[in-house]
Amino acid sequence: MIGQTRLQNNIEPVKPIISKRKPLRYKENDYSLEGSYLVTICTKEHQMLFGGIVNGEMNCNRTGKIAEQ
C-alpha cells in the first residue's frame, strides 16, 4: 500500500506540519558575484570543530585553518 492512506478505526492520518520558512537571501543581492559571505555553522552539542577562542581571539586548529583559507 505504498503511496496510499488507509483509515483504521475511523482515525484520520496525521499530516506533518510544514511551516513556511523566511527566505534567507536578500532579493537585491546578486550572489553570483565574487565577494565575502558570512556562513553560520551549527554543530551538535556546540562542538568546537574549527578551534576555540583564546584571550578573545580565534585559535584555529588544523580544520579551522583549512576553512580560513
Stockholm file with secondary structure:
# STOCKHOLM 1.0

chainA/1-69         MIGQTRLQNNIEPVKPIISKRKPLRYKENDYSLEGSYLVTICTKEHQMLFGGIVNGEMNCNRTGKIAEQ
#=GR chainA/1-69 SS CTTCCCCBTTBCCCCCCCCCCCCCSCTTCCTTSCCCCCCCCCCGGGCCSSEEEETTEEEECHHHHHHHC
#=GC SS_cons        CTTCCCCBTTBCCCCCCCCCCCCCSCTTCCTTSCCCCCCCCCCGGGCCSSEEEETTEEEECHHHHHHHC
//
